[in-house]
Amino acid sequence: MTPALWIILISIVVLIIISAFFSGSETSLTAASRARMHQREKKGDKRARTVNLLTKSRERLIGSILLGNNLVNILASSLATSAFIAFFGEPGVAYATLIMTFVVLIFAEVLPKTWALQNPDKFALAVAPVLRPIIVVFHPFVVAIEWIVGRLLRIFGVRTDQIDNLSAQDELRGAVDLLHLEGSVIKDDRDRLDGLLDLEELEISDIMVHRTSMQMLNADNSSDVLVQKILDSPFTRIPVWKGEKDNIVGVIHAKDVLRTLASIDGDRTLFNVMDVATPPWFVPESTNLKDQLNAFLKRRTHFAIVIDEYGEVMGLVTLEDILEEIVGEIADEHDVNIQGLQTFPDGSISVEGTVPIRDLNRAMDWQLPEEEATTIAGLVIHEARQIPEPGQAFTFHNFRFRVIRRHRNQITALRVTPLGTQS
């Protein structure tokens, strides 16, 4: 073998190694965790900062890597072809094509990319400092190539400047769901993270205590009756109405009542509810939970009366209601234990009509739609387009809903069976 052929052989090996470097770099830099790189950069890691700079412009990064990769692969194939022609003559072209395809595929594509995928963060940190000056050198050529590609795509009506990117919330939600499927995040943690991401999408009307379920005080009742109702109530804050229930004139706090009773030596006849009540805070039902949470924190209060666009009272919302959307049900020793959900061995459940669909989905890990109704009874009425009678059954969204009880025009109990569990 002549010295010239040895030089060609060594050059091919070097070019394959360079091609492997480009392939592994592409895979690692696109698969590396942006969040972890950001945290490492905040801690002063210069290599992580380089990774973030490179990935900030993905088009420039990928264009430079592809340009370099194609250059070395084509050059390696050309050298291999010339070497095989020198050995075998004209059939050397076919031999070179077969052998270089195998070599490039194994050693310059599959092997480095598989290696990079094993630990993309570590691989990216290692290659980024070397790759950065290469991208700077290739930048003018990449810009020219992108301009040509953009003009060609416009001929076919494709606009490269109109890219539909996922929002940060969608990206986080997708990552959480994926980690849950892989077993890295348990269901409870996934629900909490989803609840936090949903705050901006949910409105107060989706979680409020409806007016029909509100416990209120009539300011016209005797002081003895009012004090007894406050002491018997499981709630700390109670709205006070006067004349008619829509006329809420204040909110009473149990702690203020105790202080007042202590100051008058427990004489209930001297107690005046309006002297203790604080002015009510009214909020529109269309306010999203994120804004309402910020408003609660800013005002340093935990309780608000919800009204509709006409100023009519629709219900109430508390800081605890919003927090429960994130962490799940919060119960204490004074909460009334209301059994709203009961499961059966056949996979069906008995559920009260007032149970929110969102809570049911969380508890059972179902995917019932929440857009058209807030409660499970509301969903049945919406889909049935009528107010069903007890005993009637409906099938939709891959579930069977049977009405168990109804009070006037309100469905109070349902039996829900996933179709996949029916015997």
C-alpha positions as CSV (number, residue, x, y, z in Angstrom):
1,M,0.0,0.0,0.0
2,T,1.4,3.4,-1.0
3,P,1.9,6.3,1.4
4,A,-0.8,8.2,-0.5
5,L,-3.4,5.5,0.2
6,W,-2.4,5.4,3.9
7,I,-3.0,9.2,4.0
8,I,-6.4,8.7,2.4
9,L,-7.4,5.9,4.8
10,I,-6.3,8.0,7.8
11,S,-8.2,11.0,6.4
12,I,-11.4,8.9,6.1
13,V,-11.1,7.7,9.7
14,V,-10.6,11.3,10.9
15,L,-13.6,12.5,8.8
16,I,-15.8,9.8,10.2
17,I,-14.9,10.8,13.8
18,I,-15.7,14.5,12.9
19,S,-19.0,13.3,11.4
20,A,-19.8,11.4,14.6
21,F,-19.0,14.5,16.6
22,F,-21.5,16.5,14.6
23,S,-24.2,13.8,14.8
24,G,-23.8,13.4,18.6
25,S,-23.8,17.2,19.0
26,E,-27.0,17.6,17.1
27,T,-28.8,15.0,19.2
28,S,-27.5,16.1,22.6
29,L,-28.1,19.8,22.1
30,T,-31.7,19.3,20.9
31,A,-32.4,16.7,23.7
32,A,-30.7,18.5,26.6
33,S,-33.0,19.8,29.3
34,R,-33.5,23.6,28.9
35,A,-34.6,23.9,32.5
36,R,-31.5,22.1,33.9
37,M,-29.2,24.1,31.7
38,H,-30.8,27.3,32.9
39,Q,-30.3,26.2,36.6
40,R,-26.7,25.3,35.9
41,E,-26.1,28.7,34.2
42,K,-27.6,30.5,37.3
43,K,-25.0,28.6,39.4
44,G,-22.2,29.9,37.3
45,D,-21.5,27.0,34.9
46,K,-19.9,28.6,31.8
47,R,-20.4,25.5,29.7
48,A,-24.2,25.6,30.4
49,R,-24.2,29.2,29.4
50,T,-22.6,28.2,26.1
51,V,-25.3,25.5,25.6
52,N,-28.0,28.0,26.2
53,L,-26.5,30.4,23.7
54,L,-26.3,27.7,21.1
55,T,-29.9,26.4,21.6
56,K,-31.3,29.9,21.7
57,S,-31.1,29.9,17.8
58,R,-32.0,26.4,16.9
59,E,-32.2,27.1,13.1
60,R,-28.6,28.4,13.1
61,L,-27.4,25.6,15.3
62,I,-29.0,22.8,13.2
63,G,-28.0,24.5,9.9
64,S,-24.4,24.7,11.0
65,I,-24.2,21.1,12.2
66,L,-25.9,19.8,9.0
67,L,-23.5,21.8,6.8
68,G,-20.5,20.5,8.6
69,N,-21.8,16.9,8.7
70,N,-22.6,16.8,5.0
71,L,-19.2,18.3,4.1
72,V,-17.2,15.7,6.0
73,N,-19.5,12.8,4.9
74,I,-19.2,13.8,1.2
75,L,-15.5,14.3,1.5
76,A,-15.0,10.9,3.2
77,S,-17.1,9.1,0.5
78,S,-15.1,10.8,-2.2
79,L,-11.8,9.8,-0.8
80,A,-13.1,6.2,-0.2
81,T,-14.3,6.0,-3.8
82,S,-10.9,7.1,-5.1
83,A,-9.1,4.6,-2.9
84,F,-11.3,1.7,-4.0
85,I,-11.0,2.6,-7.7
86,A,-7.2,2.5,-7.2
87,F,-7.5,-1.1,-5.8
88,F,-10.4,-2.6,-7.8
89,G,-10.8,-0.3,-10.8
90,E,-14.4,0.6,-11.9
91,P,-16.1,-1.9,-9.5
92,G,-14.5,0.0,-6.7
93,V,-17.3,2.6,-7.0
94,A,-19.9,0.0,-5.9
95,Y,-17.7,-1.3,-3.2
96,A,-17.1,2.2,-1.9
97,T,-20.8,3.0,-1.8
98,L,-21.7,-0.2,0.1
99,I,-18.9,0.0,2.6
100,M,-19.1,3.8,3.3
101,T,-22.9,3.5,3.7
102,F,-22.4,0.9,6.4
103,V,-19.5,2.8,8.1
104,V,-21.3,6.2,8.1
105,L,-24.6,4.7,9.3
106,I,-23.0,2.8,12.1
107,F,-20.1,4.9,13.3
108,A,-21.2,8.4,12.2
109,E,-24.9,8.3,12.9
110,V,-26.4,5.5,15.0
111,L,-23.5,5.1,17.5
112,P,-22.9,8.7,18.4
113,K,-26.6,9.6,18.5
114,T,-27.4,6.6,20.7
115,W,-24.5,7.6,23.0
116,A,-25.7,11.2,23.1
117,L,-29.2,10.1,24.1
118,Q,-27.9,8.2,27.1
119,N,-27.0,11.4,28.8
120,P,-27.8,14.4,26.6
121,D,-27.0,17.0,29.3
122,K,-23.5,15.7,29.9
123,F,-22.8,15.3,26.2
124,A,-24.1,18.8,25.4
125,L,-21.9,20.3,28.0
126,A,-18.8,18.5,26.6
127,V,-19.4,19.5,22.9
128,A,-20.7,23.0,23.2
129,P,-17.4,24.8,23.8
130,V,-15.9,23.0,20.7
131,L,-19.0,23.5,18.5
132,R,-19.4,27.3,19.2
133,P,-16.4,28.5,17.1
134,I,-17.4,26.2,14.3
135,I,-20.9,27.7,14.2
136,V,-19.4,31.2,14.1
137,V,-17.3,30.2,11.0
138,F,-20.3,28.6,9.3
139,H,-22.7,31.4,10.1
140,P,-22.5,33.3,6.8
141,F,-23.0,30.1,4.8
142,V,-25.9,29.0,6.9
143,V,-27.6,32.4,6.5
144,A,-27.2,32.1,2.7
145,I,-28.6,28.6,2.8
146,E,-31.6,29.6,4.9
147,W,-32.4,32.5,2.5
148,I,-32.4,30.1,-0.5
149,V,-34.5,27.6,1.4
150,G,-37.0,30.3,2.5
151,R,-37.4,31.5,-1.1
152,L,-38.0,27.9,-2.4
153,L,-40.6,27.2,0.3
154,R,-42.5,30.4,-0.5
155,I,-43.0,29.1,-4.0
156,F,-45.0,26.3,-2.5
157,G,-46.9,28.6,-0.1
158,V,-44.9,27.7,3.1
159,R,-44.0,30.6,5.3
160,T,-41.0,29.9,7.6
161,D,-41.8,33.0,9.7
162,Q,-45.1,31.6,10.9
163,I,-44.3,28.9,13.4
164,D,-47.0,27.7,15.9
165,N,-45.0,27.3,19.1
166,L,-46.4,25.7,22.2
167,S,-47.0,28.0,25.2
168,A,-44.9,27.5,28.3
169,Q,-47.9,26.1,30.1
170,D,-48.6,23.6,27.4
171,E,-44.9,22.5,27.4
172,L,-44.9,22.1,31.1
173,R,-48.2,20.2,31.1
174,G,-46.9,17.9,28.4
175,A,-43.7,17.3,30.3
176,V,-45.6,16.5,33.5
177,D,-48.0,14.0,31.7
178,L,-45.0,12.3,30.0
179,L,-43.2,12.0,33.4
180,H,-46.4,10.6,34.9
181,L,-46.7,8.0,32.1
182,E,-43.0,7.0,32.6
183,G,-43.6,6.6,36.4
184,S,-41.4,9.5,37.5
185,V,-44.3,11.6,38.8
186,I,-47.1,10.0,40.9
187,K,-50.7,10.9,40.2
188,D,-51.1,13.2,43.2
189,D,-48.1,15.3,42.2
190,R,-49.3,15.4,38.6
191,D,-52.7,16.7,39.8
192,R,-51.1,19.4,41.9
193,L,-48.9,20.6,39.0
194,D,-51.9,20.5,36.6
195,G,-53.9,22.5,39.1
196,L,-51.3,25.2,39.3
197,L,-51.1,25.4,35.5
198,D,-54.9,25.5,35.3
199,L,-55.4,28.6,37.5
200,E,-55.3,31.0,34.5
201,E,-57.8,28.9,32.5
202,L,-60.4,28.3,35.3
203,E,-62.9,31.0,36.3
204,I,-64.4,31.6,39.7
205,S,-67.7,30.2,38.5
206,D,-66.0,26.8,38.0
207,I,-65.1,26.4,41.7
208,M,-67.4,28.7,43.7
209,V,-69.9,27.5,46.3
210,H,-73.2,28.0,44.6
211,R,-75.8,30.3,46.2
212,T,-78.1,27.3,46.8
213,S,-75.4,25.8,49.0
214,M,-74.4,29.0,50.8
215,Q,-74.9,29.2,54.6
216,M,-76.0,32.8,55.4
217,L,-77.3,34.8,58.4
218,N,-80.4,36.9,58.4
219,A,-79.5,40.2,60.1
220,D,-83.2,40.6,61.2
221,N,-83.0,37.5,63.4
222,S,-82.6,37.9,67.1
223,S,-79.1,38.2,68.5
224,D,-79.4,35.0,70.4
225,V,-80.4,33.0,67.3
226,L,-77.5,34.6,65.3
227,V,-74.9,33.8,67.9
228,Q,-76.1,30.2,68.1
229,K,-76.0,29.8,64.3
230,I,-72.5,31.2,64.2
231,L,-71.4,28.8,67.0
232,D,-73.0,25.8,65.3
233,S,-71.6,26.6,61.9
234,P,-68.5,24.7,60.6
235,F,-67.5,27.9,58.7
236,T,-65.3,30.7,60.1
237,R,-66.8,33.4,57.8
238,I,-70.5,33.7,57.0
239,P,-72.3,36.2,54.8
240,V,-75.1,38.4,56.4
241,W,-78.2,39.5,54.4
242,K,-80.9,41.9,55.2
243,G,-84.4,42.1,53.7
244,E,-83.7,39.6,50.9
245,K,-81.0,37.0,50.3
246,D,-79.5,38.9,47.4
247,N,-78.9,41.9,49.6
248,I,-75.7,40.8,51.4
249,V,-74.7,43.6,53.8
250,G,-71.7,42.1,55.5
251,V,-69.5,39.1,56.4
252,I,-69.2,37.9,59.9
253,H,-66.0,36.3,61.3
254,A,-66.4,33.8,64.2
255,K,-63.3,35.2,65.9
256,D,-64.8,38.7,65.9
257,V,-67.9,37.3,67.4
258,L,-66.0,35.6,70.2
259,R,-64.1,38.8,71.0
260,T,-67.3,40.8,71.1
261,L,-69.0,38.2,73.4
262,A,-66.0,38.3,75.7
263,S,-66.2,42.1,75.9
264,I,-69.9,42.0,76.9
265,D,-69.4,39.2,79.4
266,G,-71.3,36.8,77.1
267,D,-74.6,38.7,77.2
268,R,-76.1,37.8,73.8
269,T,-78.8,40.5,74.2
270,L,-76.1,43.2,73.8
271,F,-74.7,41.6,70.6
272,N,-75.4,43.4,67.3
273,V,-74.3,41.5,64.3
274,M,-73.8,44.6,62.1
275,D,-71.4,46.1,64.6
276,V,-69.2,43.0,64.1
277,A,-69.7,42.4,60.3
278,T,-67.2,43.7,57.8
279,P,-68.2,45.1,54.4
280,P,-68.6,42.4,51.8
281,W,-66.2,42.1,48.8
282,F,-67.9,41.4,45.5
283,V,-66.1,39.9,42.6
284,P,-67.3,39.0,39.0
285,E,-67.8,35.3,38.3
286,S,-65.7,35.6,35.1
287,T,-62.5,36.4,37.0
288,N,-59.8,33.7,36.5
289,L,-58.4,31.9,39.5
290,K,-54.9,33.3,39.0
291,D,-56.1,36.9,39.2
292,Q,-58.4,36.1,42.1
293,L,-55.6,34.4,44.0
294,N,-53.4,37.5,43.5
295,A,-56.3,39.7,44.6
296,F,-56.8,37.7,47.8
297,L,-53.1,38.0,48.6
298,K,-53.0,41.7,47.9
299,R,-56.1,42.5,50.0
300,R,-55.1,40.1,52.7
301,T,-58.5,38.5,52.8
302,H,-59.9,35.0,52.3
303,F,-63.5,35.5,51.3
304,A,-65.5,37.1,48.5
305,I,-69.0,37.1,47.2
306,V,-69.4,36.2,43.5
307,I,-71.8,38.1,41.3
308,D,-72.8,37.9,37.7
309,E,-72.9,40.6,35.0
310,Y,-76.2,41.9,36.3
311,G,-75.0,42.2,39.9
312,E,-76.9,39.2,41.1
313,V,-75.3,37.0,43.8
314,M,-74.2,33.7,42.3
315,G,-72.2,32.2,45.2
316,L,-69.0,32.7,47.2
317,V,-65.3,31.9,46.8
318,T,-62.6,31.6,49.4
319,L,-58.8,31.4,49.3
320,E,-59.1,27.8,50.4
321,D,-61.2,26.9,47.4
322,I,-58.4,28.1,45.1
323,L,-55.7,26.4,47.0
324,E,-57.7,23.1,46.8
325,E,-57.5,23.4,43.1
326,I,-53.8,23.0,43.5
327,V,-53.3,20.6,46.4
328,G,-56.6,18.8,46.5
329,E,-59.2,18.7,49.2
330,I,-58.2,20.4,52.4
331,A,-60.1,19.1,55.5
332,D,-59.9,20.0,59.1
333,E,-61.5,18.8,62.3
334,H,-64.4,21.2,61.8
335,D,-65.3,20.2,58.3
336,V,-68.6,18.4,57.7
337,N,-67.9,15.0,56.1
338,I,-70.3,14.8,53.2
339,Q,-70.1,11.5,51.2
340,G,-70.3,12.7,47.6
341,L,-68.7,9.7,46.0
342,Q,-68.9,6.0,46.5
343,T,-67.2,3.3,44.4
344,F,-68.5,-0.2,43.6
345,P,-66.6,-3.4,42.8
346,D,-67.9,-3.3,39.2
347,G,-66.0,0.0,38.6
348,S,-69.1,2.2,38.7
349,I,-69.7,5.0,41.2
350,S,-72.5,6.6,43.0
351,V,-72.0,10.4,43.0
352,E,-74.0,13.4,44.2
353,G,-75.1,15.7,41.4
354,T,-73.3,18.7,42.9
355,V,-69.9,17.1,42.7
356,P,-67.7,19.1,40.3
357,I,-66.6,17.3,37.2
358,R,-63.0,18.5,37.9
359,D,-63.0,16.8,41.3
360,L,-64.5,13.6,39.8
361,N,-61.8,13.5,37.1
362,R,-59.1,14.0,39.7
363,A,-60.5,11.3,42.1
364,M,-61.1,8.7,39.4
365,D,-58.5,9.7,36.8
366,W,-61.2,10.2,34.2
367,Q,-61.3,12.6,31.3
368,L,-64.9,13.9,31.4
369,P,-65.3,17.3,29.6
370,E,-65.4,20.3,31.8
371,E,-66.1,23.0,29.2
372,E,-69.9,22.9,29.1
373,A,-70.8,22.3,32.7
374,T,-69.3,22.6,36.2
375,T,-71.0,19.7,38.0
376,I,-71.7,16.2,37.0
377,A,-75.5,16.8,37.1
378,G,-75.0,19.8,34.8
379,L,-73.1,17.7,32.3
380,V,-75.9,15.1,32.2
381,I,-78.5,17.9,31.6
382,H,-76.3,19.5,29.0
383,E,-75.8,16.3,27.0
384,A,-79.4,15.0,27.5
385,R,-80.9,18.4,26.5
386,Q,-83.6,17.8,29.2
387,I,-84.1,17.4,32.9
388,P,-84.1,13.6,33.2
389,E,-86.5,11.6,35.4
390,P,-85.2,9.1,38.0
391,G,-84.3,5.8,36.4
392,Q,-83.4,7.3,33.0
393,A,-80.0,6.4,31.6
394,F,-77.8,8.1,29.0
395,T,-74.6,7.1,27.3
396,F,-72.0,9.7,26.2
397,H,-68.3,10.3,26.4
398,N,-67.8,6.5,26.8
399,F,-69.7,6.5,30.2
400,R,-73.2,5.4,31.2
401,F,-75.1,7.8,33.5
402,R,-78.2,6.7,35.4
403,V,-80.3,9.2,37.3
404,I,-80.9,7.8,40.9
405,R,-82.6,10.8,42.6
406,R,-84.0,14.1,41.5
407,H,-85.4,16.9,43.7
408,R,-87.6,19.3,41.8
409,N,-85.5,20.3,38.8
410,Q,-82.2,19.3,40.3
411,I,-80.4,15.9,39.8
412,T,-79.2,14.9,43.3
413,A,-77.7,11.5,42.7
414,L,-76.2,9.6,39.8
415,R,-74.8,6.2,39.0
416,V,-71.8,6.5,36.6
417,T,-70.3,3.5,34.9
418,P,-67.3,3.5,32.5
419,L,-68.4,1.4,29.5
420,G,-65.2,-0.6,29.6
421,T,-66.2,-2.0,33.1
422,Q,-69.8,-3.0,32.4
423,S,-70.5,-6.7,32.8
